[in-house]
């Protein structure tokens, strides 16, 4: 897999937090380390993105992913990486 620069923002609003975004943070950080992409990725939290009913919400390089779980977060990262090849 080609290493590309990623900009990942995970909503840290109260609704997304109550739906488990803490676990998502841990899984994504570990996955980025496994891919040796921790230094080439900006991974940060953001305030409410306004679509709380569809949370947790994660934005990767401008693409919005809704109803994220730890498993789908990894799939979303992979999808964005593959689309950049």
VEXDOZA-207645 format. One record per residue: residue in one letter; chain; x, y, z of N, C-alpha, C in turn; residue number from 1. Coordinates in steps of 0.05 Angstrom, whole numbers, plus 5000, padded with zeros to 4 digits. Last residue first. Layout:
VEXDOZA-207645
{A,A,{X,Y,Z},{X,Y,Z},{X,Y,Z},NUM}
...
***
This chain:
VEXDOZA-207645
{X,A,{4916,5124,4898},{4937,5110,4882},{4935,5118,4853},85}
{X,A,{4875,5144,4925},{4896,5163,4919},{4918,5150,4902},84}
{X,A,{4841,5104,4938},{4831,5123,4918},{4853,5142,4909},83}
{X,A,{4869,5078,4978},{4868,5065,4952},{4858,5084,4930},82}
{X,A,{4862,5116,5020},{4888,5110,5010},{4888,5097,4983},81}
{X,A,{4806,5112,5026},{4818,5137,5018},{4846,5133,5007},80}
{X,A,{4802,5059,5043},{4788,5068,5019},{4800,5094,5009},79}
{X,A,{4831,5058,5091},{4840,5042,5068},{4828,5052,5042},78}
{X,A,{4798,5091,5122},{4826,5099,5117},{4836,5084,5093},77}
{X,A,{4752,5059,5122},{4751,5086,5111},{4779,5095,5104},76}
{X,A,{4769,5013,5150},{4760,5011,5122},{4760,5038,5108},75}
{X,A,{4777,5037,5200},{4800,5026,5185},{4793,5023,5156},74}
{X,A,{4724,5050,5211},{4744,5071,5210},{4769,5062,5194},73}
{X,A,{4698,5002,5215},{4693,5018,5191},{4713,5041,5189},72}
{X,A,{4719,4986,5266},{4724,4970,5242},{4720,4987,5216},71}
{X,A,{4700,5026,5302},{4728,5020,5299},{4735,5005,5273},70}
{X,A,{4650,5060,5262},{4657,5042,5284},{4687,5038,5282},69}
{X,A,{4612,5116,5241},{4638,5102,5242},{4639,5084,5266},68}
{X,A,{4570,5145,5218},{4565,5121,5233},{4589,5103,5235},67}
{X,A,{4603,5171,5159},{4584,5172,5181},{4581,5145,5194},66}
{X,A,{4654,5208,5130},{4645,5181,5136},{4627,5182,5161},65}
{X,A,{4672,5254,5080},{4658,5249,5106},{4648,5220,5107},64}
{X,A,{4732,5277,5054},{4710,5258,5051},{4698,5252,5078},63}
{X,A,{4776,5309,5066},{4752,5321,5056},{4728,5303,5052},62}
{X,A,{4813,5271,5088},{4819,5286,5063},{4794,5297,5050},61}
{X,A,{4762,5247,5125},{4789,5240,5116},{4793,5253,5089},60}
{X,A,{4723,5254,5181},{4729,5265,5155},{4758,5259,5148},59}
{X,A,{4674,5219,5217},{4702,5223,5212},{4706,5234,5184},58}
{X,A,{4625,5214,5268},{4632,5224,5241},{4662,5228,5240},57}
{X,A,{4584,5167,5303},{4608,5184,5300},{4615,5190,5271},56}
{X,A,{4529,5203,5273},{4555,5200,5286},{4560,5172,5296},55}
{X,A,{4482,5221,5252},{4497,5202,5236},{4525,5196,5248},54}
{X,A,{4462,5259,5285},{4446,5234,5283},{4461,5213,5267},53}
{X,A,{4497,5302,5278},{4499,5285,5302},{4484,5259,5299},52}
{X,A,{4521,5337,5240},{4505,5314,5232},{4506,5293,5254},51}
{X,A,{4556,5378,5257},{4528,5384,5250},{4511,5361,5241},50}
{X,A,{4605,5370,5276},{4604,5374,5247},{4575,5379,5238},49}
{X,A,{4634,5392,5336},{4610,5382,5323},{4610,5390,5293},48}
{X,A,{4706,5396,5330},{4681,5400,5344},{4658,5391,5326},47}
{X,A,{4756,5345,5322},{4742,5369,5314},{4716,5372,5331},46}
{X,A,{4821,5317,5331},{4793,5319,5337},{4781,5345,5328},45}
{X,A,{4867,5290,5283},{4859,5309,5304},{4829,5306,5309},44}
{X,A,{4922,5273,5249},{4898,5261,5261},{4891,5277,5285},43}
{X,A,{4959,5275,5194},{4949,5294,5214},{4923,5281,5224},42}
{X,A,{5013,5234,5177},{4984,5237,5179},{4978,5258,5200},41}
{X,A,{5065,5219,5179},{5056,5231,5154},{5025,5235,5153},40}
{X,A,{5073,5194,5227},{5087,5220,5222},{5077,5233,5197},39}
{X,A,{5043,5147,5220},{5037,5165,5242},{5049,5193,5237},38}
{X,A,{5052,5107,5185},{5042,5132,5174},{5036,5153,5196},37}
{X,A,{5062,5052,5190},{5084,5071,5191},{5077,5098,5179},36}
{X,A,{5019,5020,5196},{5026,5027,5169},{5050,5045,5167},35}
{X,A,{5018,5019,5252},{5023,4994,5238},{5031,4999,5209},34}
{X,A,{5003,5072,5262},{5029,5063,5270},{5037,5038,5255},33}
{X,A,{4951,5070,5242},{4971,5088,5230},{4999,5081,5237},32}
{X,A,{4929,5034,5279},{4931,5027,5251},{4951,5044,5236},31}
{X,A,{4931,5065,5327},{4946,5039,5325},{4950,5031,5295},30}
{X,A,{4896,5106,5313},{4924,5112,5320},{4941,5087,5317},29}
{X,A,{4849,5077,5305},{4861,5091,5282},{4890,5097,5288},28}
{X,A,{4839,5057,5357},{4843,5039,5335},{4857,5052,5311},27}
{X,A,{4834,5105,5387},{4854,5085,5394},{4860,5067,5370},26}
{X,A,{4789,5129,5362},{4815,5143,5364},{4837,5123,5369},25}
{X,A,{4750,5091,5372},{4758,5097,5345},{4785,5110,5344},24}
{X,A,{4742,5095,5427},{4753,5070,5416},{4763,5074,5387},23}
{X,A,{4719,5146,5427},{4745,5142,5441},{4758,5116,5431},22}
{X,A,{4670,5145,5402},{4693,5154,5386},{4720,5151,5401},21}
{X,A,{4620,5126,5422},{4643,5109,5422},{4667,5119,5406},20}
{X,A,{4576,5157,5430},{4572,5134,5412},{4598,5119,5407},19}
{X,A,{4591,5199,5459},{4574,5179,5473},{4570,5155,5456},18}
{X,A,{4618,5227,5419},{4633,5216,5442},{4617,5194,5455},17}
{X,A,{4577,5244,5387},{4596,5225,5376},{4612,5212,5399},16}
{X,A,{4553,5279,5425},{4538,5257,5413},{4557,5236,5402},15}
{X,A,{4594,5317,5437},{4584,5299,5458},{4568,5276,5447},14}
{X,A,{4648,5318,5388},{4623,5328,5400},{4611,5308,5419},13}
{X,A,{4691,5304,5359},{4693,5299,5388},{4669,5312,5403},12}
{X,A,{4701,5274,5297},{4684,5291,5313},{4687,5284,5342},11}
{X,A,{4765,5271,5270},{4744,5256,5283},{4728,5275,5300},10}
{X,A,{4801,5279,5212},{4789,5293,5234},{4765,5277,5244},9}
{X,A,{4860,5270,5177},{4837,5256,5189},{4827,5273,5212},8}
{X,A,{4895,5273,5122},{4884,5292,5141},{4859,5279,5152},7}
{X,A,{4953,5239,5097},{4924,5239,5105},{4919,5261,5124},6}
{X,A,{4997,5224,5046},{4990,5243,5067},{4960,5243,5072},5}
{X,A,{5008,5155,5033},{4999,5181,5024},{4994,5198,5049},4}
{X,A,{5041,5098,5014},{5037,5116,5036},{5031,5144,5026},3}
{X,A,{5012,5043,4981},{5028,5068,4980},{5021,5086,5003},2}
{X,A,{5017,4976,5000},{5000,5000,5000},{5018,5025,5000},1}
***
